C-alpha cells in the first residue's frame, strides 16, 4: 500500500484533523466510566458528598476536629475556612444555605483549588473520623477501650455527663501530639481513600446538623455528573460524525484520484501494455480494487488511530482504579492476540487469491455478454453456464472460507468478554469486601477493560481487511507503475506548416513484445499524398500490423517510418495522430447519438460538415430514415446498428476530422459492392490531396489504387499498380483470380 502513498498526501490535513478529533473523542469516551464511578461511589453510596473537606462546619464541631490535628495542620485547615457569624457581611447569603448559622457561628470553606482540596482530604478525614468515633463511644460505652490509642486516656473512666472533647482539649501538648500520632497510625492501615470514604458519612451528618437539604445535595451531585456525562457523550458523537465525514471525504477523494490516474495511465498504454493487462482485469482494478482501498482508507482513519488511543488510555485508567487486577487485562489481551494471529494466518492466503478470482469472473461474464449471439448460435449456453458456474463457485468457496472465519471470531470474542466480566466481578467483589476498592471503581474497571478489549477487536478487524486491500493496492500500483513502451521524445520535433503527408517505410521490421520472431521483415515503400496505397495479402500476412505502426500503436523493432521526412518517433504522439484519420478493423461506436459519435473527431464540427461527411461515407440514407436523424441514439458499442452501418459511421467520423492522412483498416468489409464502389468514388473526389492507406481483402476495392503492396508472411512480395501486379506478382494474381473473373480484372 505504500506504493500508493503519494495519492494520500493531498488529504494529510484532513487526516491530521481527524486524528485530533479522534483524540478528543477517545478522551471523552475514556472519561465516561470515571464519571459513572463517581455517581456510584459519591452520588449513591455517599449521598453526593465526594470529599472529607466539608463546605461548611459548625464552630463547635471545628473545635473538636482541630483537637486531632497537629499544630501545622491546624493552621492550614483554619486558613482554608472563613468564620461567619451574625455580624459578618455575608450573613444574609449564608443563612439561606446553612440555617444553623442563626444559632451559632460556622466555618465556610474558601474557594481553594483542587490541589489544596486533595492535600486537606486525608488530614480532615482522619480528624473527622476520630471525632465521629468518640461520638459513637459516648452513645456506646462498650467501645470506649478502642479510643485509648496509646494516649493514656480511657474514655470508659470518665464520670457520667463529662464532655470528652473538653477533657481532650485540656491535655498537655506532648500528650495531644502522642494521641494524634497514634490516631494516624491506627487509621493509616486503611489508606487515604478508605479514610476519606469513611469520613464522608460524618461530613454528611454535619451537613444535616447545618440544616442543609442532603437529599437535594445528592440529587444535585448526580445531575451535575450526569450532565457532564451527557456533554461528553454529545462531544463524542460530534467528533464521531466529524471524523466520519473527514474520513469519507479523504477516502472518496483519494479513490477518485487513483481512478483518474489509472484511467489516464491506461489511455497512454500502447497495445503492448494492453497485451499485458486484460480488459477484465483493468476494469476490476479500476472499480473493485479501488473500492477496497477506499473502504480500508476510511476505516483506517476511524479505527486504526482510534483503537490505540482507547487501548493505551484504557489500560492506564483501569490500572489507576486498581493496579492489583492488571493480570486480568493481560490475560484477555494475550488470548485475543492469539485468536487474531490464528485467523490472520488462515485468512491471508485466501485474500491474496480473491481478486484474481474476481478478475476471472469478470472475464467470463464479459465474454458471455459480448458473445451472446455466437453462444446461442452454437447452442453453447450450457457450456458457458458451466464455465461461469465454475468461476463463480471458486470465488464463492474462497469467500465462504473467509466468512466462516469471521463468523467464528465473533462468538469467540463474546465468550471471552463474558468470561472477562465474570472474572472482574469475582475478583473485584473480593477487593470491595476487603475495603481495597469501591463498587464504582470496580464498575469503571470493567468498562475500561471492555474498551481495551474492543480496541483490540477493532485492530483485529483491520488486520483482516488490510491484507485484501494490500493485494488490491499492489494490483493498482502495477498498473500505475507500468511505463508505456511508446513515449514522447524529451525534445520533440514538429511537422512543417506546409504538411503534405508523405509516408515512407524504410527497412522496417517488427516483432511483438516478448515474441521470438519478427512478424514484419524489411518493409520499405512510400505512400504519396493524393494517392491511394493499398495493402492486400492472405490472412495473417501483416497488413493491419503495418498500418498500426503509423500512428505508433506499436513501435518498429528495426528501421524507421518517416512522414514528410520526419521520423514519427521524434514527434509527440498527439501531433502525429492529429494528422491521421483512422478507421480500425473493428469499428467502435460510443453510447450517445449519431451526432456525438461523428463529433468525436472534432467537437466543433458544424451540422453541414457532419452531413457532408455522412454523405461521403454513404451513411446519409439510413441516418435520414431515422425519425431523430442525427439525434438518433447509439447504444453501447453500436449494438443497435448493423455492421455495415457501423463501418460507414466510423468512416464518416474520420472524414469529419479532415486529416491529411487516412487509414482504412479493412473498413469496407461489411459493405455491399455497390456501396463500396460509391464510397470509393466519393472518397476519391473529396480527399484528393490526402494520403489514403487501405487494408482490404477485396481486389475490387483497390483495383484502381495508384500503389498496391502485396504482403505474404510479413514480407513485401509485390508492389505496383493492379495491372503491373497481375503481370509480375504470382501471389496477387492468385488472390485476384480467386475473387474476380479475367474479364472483370481487365
N, C-alpha and C positions, 0 to 999 in steps of 0.2 A: 504493500500500500504506500510505502514511502516514495515509490516511483511517481505517484500522482500528487505528491506533497505540494508542488507549485500551484496546483489548482485550488488549494485551500488558503493560500496566502492572502488573497484579497478579502477574506472573511475573518481574518485574525481579530480585528476589533470586535466583531460580533461574538467570536469565541471567548475573548477576554471578558467582555461584559457579561456573557452567560456564566462564566466561571465565578465572577464576583457575585452575581445573583445566586448561584448555587451555594456559595459560601454563606451568604445571608440566610438562604433557605435552610441549609443544614444546621446552622446555629439556632435558628428558630425551632426547628424540629427537635434538636437536642435539648432545648430548654424546657420543652413541654413536660417530660417526665419529672424534671426537678420541681416544676410548679405543682404537678399532681402530688408529689411527695409532700410539699408544703401544705396543701389542702388537707391531706390525710393527717400529717403529723401535728400541724399547728391549728388548722381550721376545724378539724373534727375532734382529734384527741385532746388538744389543749385549748379548745374554746376560742380560738382566734388570737391567743397570746403566743407570740413567737419568740419572746426574749425574756430573760430574767431581770432585765433592767426596766422597771415599771415606768410608765409615762408620768405617773404621779403617785405619791405615797404620803400618808399622814405623818405629821411631825413626830407623833408619839411612836409610830412604827419605825420611822427612820432612826430614832434614838436607840431603839432596840437593835436594829441592824448594825449600826456602827460599832456596837459593843464588840462584835466579832470580826472587826476589820483592823488591820494593822494601822499604825499612825499614817503611813504613806497612803495606803488605800483609802482610809477615811477622808483624807484631804482631797484625794482625786474624786471620790464619789460625791462629796458635798459640793465640790466645784462644778460638777456636771448638773446640779439642780439649782433651782431658784425657790426660795422660801416665799410663799404667798399667804397673806392673812387679810383680815377685813380692812386693813389700811393700805393695801397695795393698789397701785394704779390699775392693774389688770383684774381686780377682784370681780367686777361685774361679768367679765368674759369667762373666767374660770368657774364661777359659781354655777353656771348652767351645766358645765360638763362634770363638775365634782360637787354635788350638793353638800357633802360633809364639810366643805370649806366654811360653811356658816357656823359650825360648831368648834372647829379647831384649824390651825394653820396646816398647810400641806406643802410638800416639796414637789415642784413641777420640773420635769426633765427639760433641759435646754436643747436647742437644735444642734445636736452633736452629729458628727459624721459616722459612717458605718464602721470605720476602723476603731473609733473610740468606743462604739457600742460593743464591738466584738471583744475589746480589751476588758470592758466592765462586766461583761456577761458572766464569766466564771467567778469573778470576785463577788458580785452581788448575789449570784446563785448560791454560793457556799453560805454566805451570811444569812440570806433569807431562809435557806433550808434549815440552818441551825435554829433560827427564831421559830420556825414552824414546828420543829421537833420539840422544843421546850414547851410550846403551847400544847402539843399532844401529851407531854408528860404531866402538865397541870391538870388536864382532863382525865389522864390515866396514870396515876402514881406508880403503877407496876412497871412502867418504862423508865422510871427515874434513874435507875442504875446505868442506863445507856448514855446518860449525859455527863457521867463523871469525867470522861475524856481526858483523864490524867491531870485534871486541873485541881484535884483535891477538894472538889466541890460536889457534894452529894445532895441532889435536889430532894431526895426522899427524907432528909433530916430537917428540912425547913419547917418551921411552925406553920400551921394552917393559916391561910389568908395572906401569907407573905408573898410579895412580888419578887419572883426570882430575878427579873431583869434589873430591878433596883439593887438587889444584892450583888449581881454580877458587875454592875457599873461601878460599885464601890471597891472592887478588888484592886489590889496594887497592880501597877503597870506590868511588872515582870510576870505576875500570875496570869494576867489577861493575855500577854504575849504567849505564854506557855499554853494557855487554853486555845487560842486561835491556831497555833501551830498544830495542836492535837486535832482540832476540827479539820484543818486542811489535810492532815494525814488520814483521818477517818474517811473523808469524802473523796480523797484522791484516787482511791481504788475504783471509784465509779467512772472516772473520766469526765472531762468538761461537758460533753454532750449530754450524758445522762444526768449530771448535776443540774444543768440548765433545764432539762425536761422535768426533773423532779421539782425544781423551784417554781416552775410556771404555775403549778396549782396554787401555791401560796400567793403569787402575784395576782392571779385571778380572784382569790379571796379578798385581797387588798382592794381590788377594783370594786368588788361588791360593797366593801366597807366604805368606799368613797362615794357610794350611791350611783355608780355608773351602771348603764344597761349592758350587762355582759352578753345577753342574747343578741343584742344589736351589734356588739363588738365582734361576735363570732360571725354573724351574717355579713357584716361589712368586710371582714377579712376574706371570707370565702368568695364574696362577689368581686372584691378587688383582685384576688389572684385569678379568679375565673375570667375577669375582664382582660387581664394580661394574657392569659392563655388564648382567649378569643382573638385578641390583637395579633399575637404571634401566629396563630393559625391563618388569619387573613393575610398576614405578611408572607407566610409560606405559600399560600395559594397564589398570591400575586406574583411571587418570584417564579413559581412553577409555570404559570401562564406565560410570563415574560421569557423565561428560558425556553419553553416550548416554541414560542414564536421565533425567537432568535435562532434556535436550532433548526427549525423548519426552513427559515429563510436561508440560512447558511448552507444547509444540505441541498435544498432545491436549487439555490444559485450555483453551487459547485457542480451539481449534476447537470444543470443547463450548460455550464461552461465546458464540461467534459464531453457532453453530447455534441456541442458545437465543434469542439476540437476534433472529435472522431470524424464527424461529417466532413469538416474541412480537410482533414488528412486523407480521408478516403477519396475525396474529389480530386486530390493531387496524385492518387495512385495511378501508375501505369498498369497495363494489362498484366505485367509480371507480378505485381502485388496482388492483383485480383486472382491470379492463379494460386497464390499462397493462402489467401483467406477466402473461404467460400462465402457466397452471398448470405446464406442462412446464418453462418457464424457471425458475420458483420452485423446483421440485424439483431442477433441475440446480444452481442457485445454493446450495441448502441441502446438497447432497451432494457432487457432483463439484468444484465451485468451492472449497468449504470443505476438501475433501481435498487439493486442490492447495496451499492455504495452509498446511495442517498439515504437509505434506511439506516445503515450502520453509522453513518456520519451523524445523523440526528440522535441516535441512541447513545453514541459515544459521548456527545456533549451532555446529554441528560443523565447518563448513568455512570460512565467511567470516571468522570470528575466528581460526581456527587457521592458515589459509593465510598471512596477512600476517606472523604471528609467525615461522613457519617460513621464509618467503621472506626477510624482513629479517635474521633471525638467521643463516640460511644464507649470505647474502651477506657479512655481517660476518666470520663464521668462515672462509669459503672464502678471502676476501682476506687474512685473517690467516695462512693457510697459505702462500700465495704471491700477492703482490699483482700480480706481473707477468702473471698469467693472467686478470685481470679481464675482458679483452675477450671471452673465451670465453663467460662468463656473459651479458655484454651482448648479444652476437650471438644467443645462444639465446633470450633473453627477447624481443628485437625480432622475431625470426621467429615466436615463439609468439604474441605480441600481434597480429601481422599476420594470422595464421590465425584467431585468435579474433574479431578485428574483422570479417573477411570472413564467417565463419559467422554471427556475430551479425546482421550487416546482412541476410543472406539469410533467417534463421530468424524474426526478429522479426515481420515482416508475417504470416507463417503462424500464429504463436502467437496473434495478435490475432483471427483468424477461427476458431480451433479450437473455442472454447467456444460460439460461435454455431452451429457445425455440430453440436455435441453437443446443444444446445437443439433443433435441427431434428430430429435423430434421435429424441430422447425424445418430441417432439411426435407424430411419425408413429407411433412404437411405441405410444404411449398411445392414440391414436385407433384404431389397429388392434385393440388388445386390448379396449378398451371397446365398439367397434362390430363385433365379430366376427360376431354374428348377422346384422346388416344386410349385411355384406360377403358372407357365404355365401348369404344370401337372393337377392342380386342377381348372384351368380356373379362378383364383382369381385376374387377372390383374385389373379388375375394382375396386374390393375391396381395393387392395393395392394402386391404384391410388387415391382413395378417402381418404385413410389413410394418404398418403403422402401430398395430397392436403390440408387436414385439418392442418397438422403440418406446411406446407408452408404458408397457409393463416394466421395462428396465428402469425407467425413471421412477415409476411408482414404487418399485421394490426398494430402491435406494431411499426415496422419500419416507416410506413406511418405516424403514430401519431407523432413520434419524428421528422420526416422530415417536417411535416406541421408546427410544432413549429419553426423549423429553417427557413422555407420559410417565415413565418410571421415576424420573427425577422428582417430580412434584410430590407424589405420595411419600417418598423418602424424606424430602425436606420437611413436610408436615409432621411426619413421625418424629424426626429429630427435634423439631420445635416443640412438640407436645411433651416429649421426654425432658427437654430442657426446662419447660415450665414446671413440671413435677419436681425436678431436682432443685430448682431455685426455691420453690415453696417449701420443700422439705428442709433444706439447709437453712434457708432464711428464717423459718419459723423457730428453729433451734437458736439462732442468733438473737431473735426477738425475745425469746423466753429467757435467755441469759443476759438480757439488757445490754447486748452489744450492738443492737441495731433496732431502728424503729420500723414500724409497719410500712409507713410511706416510703422509706428508703428501700425496703425490700421490693415494693411495687415498682419504684423507679428503676432499681437494678434489673428487674425482669424486662421492663420496657427497653432499657438500654441494650440488654442482651439481644432482644428481638431486632432492634435497629442494626446492631452489629451483624446479626445473622442474615438479615435481609440485604445488607450491603454486600455481603459475600455472595448471596444468591444473585444479585444484580450483576456482579462481576462474572459469576459463573455463566450467566445467560449470555453476556457479551463474549466470553471465551468460546461459546459455541457458535455464535453467528459471525464473529470476526474472521474465522478461517475461511468460511464461504465467501465473505466479502473480499478477503485477501486474494482468493482464486480469481474472483471477478476483476479485481484491480489489476492483477497480473495480465489477465487476458486483454483488458483495455489498454494497459501500458504497452503490450506487444504491438497493438495497432498504432498507438501514438508514437512509439519509438521506431517504427519501421520507416526508414527513409526511402522515398521513391527512387527507383533506379534512374528515372529520367528527370533531370533537374535543369533549371535555367543556368546559363553561364553567369559568373560573377560580374563580368563586364560585357553585357550583351551588345551585339551589333543591331543595326536597324536596316530594314529594306529601304531602298531608294524611293524617293517620292514618285518617280516615273516607273512604277511597278508594272511588270509585264506578265510574269507568271511562267517563265520558262523553267521546266523541271528537268534536272539531269541526275540520273543514277550513274555513278562512276565506280565500277568494280565492287558492287555491293554484295556482301554475303551476310547471312543472318542465321542464328540458331536461338531457339527458345532458352530461357534461363534454366540451368541445370540439365539441359539436353546434351547428349553426347555427339550429335552430328548436326551439321548445318541443314536447314531446310531451303535456303536460297544460296545459289552458288554464282558468284561473279556476275551479277546482273548489271548491265550497262545499257542505257538508252536515254534519249532526250525527248521530252514532250514539249511541243511548241505551242504558244498562245494562238488562239484562233483555229486550232486543230483538235481533232479527236484522237486520242490514243487509247486503244482498246487492248484488253488482256483476255486471252482465251486459252483454254487448256483443260486437261482432264481434271476430275475431282481430286483435290489434294495436291495439285501441281504447284501451288504457292501464289495464286492470283491475288487473293484477299490479303495475304501477308505482305505482298509488295506494296499495295496501296495503303495499308495500315502503317507502313514505315514513314509515309509522307507527313501525316500530322503528328508523328512521333508517339504513337501509341506503343510502339516498341522502338528501340534504338538499334541501328545497324551494328553488327558484330565486326565487320570489316568494310572498308570502302567509305564512301560519302554520298550524301544526297544534297544537291545544290538547287536553290531556287533563285533565279536571277543572279547566279554566280555566288550566292552566299550560302555557306554550309548551314543547314537547318539547325544544327546543334549550337550555332553561335548566336542565335536569336532567341528571344523568350518564346515559350510555348504559346502565350497569349497572342503575340504578334504573328506567329506562324499560323495558328488556327484561325486568326481573324481574316486571313486571306483565302480560306478554304470553305467551300460549301460541301458538306459531307452527308451522303445518304448511305447508311450502313446496310449490310446484307440482311440483318434482322431489324426491320423498321420498328421504331419505338415512338409511340404517341403517349402523351401525358393526359391525365384526367383534367377536364376543363371543357373548353369549347373548341370548335374548328379554328375560330379566330385566334384564341390564345395559343394554340399549337403552332399556327403559322407565324405569330408574332414572337415565338420563341427565338427565331433567328434575328429579329430586330423589333424590339418593343415599341419603337417609334414609327413603324411602318403604317402608312395610312390605308384606308379601305381600298382605294384604287390600286395600290401596289399589291395588296393581298389578292384582289380579284384577278389582276393580271397574272400573278404567279400561279394561281389556281387554274387559270385558263391555259397557260403553257403546259402545266402538268396534267392536263386533260381531266381535271377534277371538278370543273365548274358544273357539269351536268348533274352529278349526284349531290353536290352541295346545294344547287338551286332546287333540287327535288325535295329537299327537306323544308318543312314549313318555317323553321327558325333560320334557315340559311347558314350564314357564318356563325350564328349563335347556337347552332346545334351542339348538344352535349357529346363529348367523347369520354367514354368510360376508361377506367384504368387499363393501360396497355393497349388501348384501341380495340377492346374486345367487341364493341358494338358496330364495327365496320369490317368489311371484307378485306382479304389480303391485298387485292388489287387497289382498293380504295386507300388502304393504309400506305401502300407504296406511293401512290400519287400524292397524298398529303405530305409524305416525307420529302418527296421531290419538290413540291411547292414550297415547303418550308426552307429548303436550301436555296431556292430561287429568290425568295424574299430577301435573303441576305445580300444578293448581288455581288458575290465574291469573284475574284479574277481566276480562281481555280475551282473546278467542280470534280468531285469524286463520287462516282456511282458504283457501289459495290454490289453487283448483281441485283440492281434495284428495279429491273423491268421483268423479273421472272414471273411475277403473278399477273402480268398484263397480257391481254389477248393481242394477236398480231396486228390488228387494225389500230388499237390504242397505242401499241408500241411504236408503230410507224408514224402515227400522228404526233406522238410525243417527241420522237427523234427529229422530225421536221421542225416542230415548234422550238425545240432546243437549239437547233442549228441556226434558226432565224433570229433568235433572241439572245443567244450567248456567243455571238460570232467572234468576239475579241477574247473570250475566256479560254483557258486550257481545260479541256474535258478529258477525264480519265474514266473509262468504263470497264468494269469487270462483268463478264457475261458468259453464259454457256451457249447463247444463240448466235449463230453466224449471221442470221438476217439482221440482227440488231447492229452489227459492226461492219457489215459488208461495205459500207460507204465511208468508213473511218479512214483518215489520212495515214494512220500508222496502227498496225496491228502487231502485238507482241505475243508470240506463242510460247507458252511455258510447259515444260514437261519435267517432272521430278525436281522442281526448283531451279531449272536452268532454262535460259532462252534458247529455244531451238528454231525460232523463226522470227523475222522482223521485216515488215514491209506492208504494202497495201494488199487488198484482197486478191487482186489478180496476180501480184508478184508471188504471194504465198502459195497460191494454187499451183504455181509452176515450180516453186523452189522448196516448199516445206511439206514433207510427207505427213507429219502429224496434223497440220492444219487441213490438208486435203482430206484426210480420213474423217476429221470432225465435220467438215463441210458436207461431204458426200453422205454422211450418216443422217444429216438433217434436211438437206435440200437436194433436188434433182439437178442434173447437169444444166438443164435449161435455166433453172432458177439461179444458178450460180454464175451464169454468163453476164 
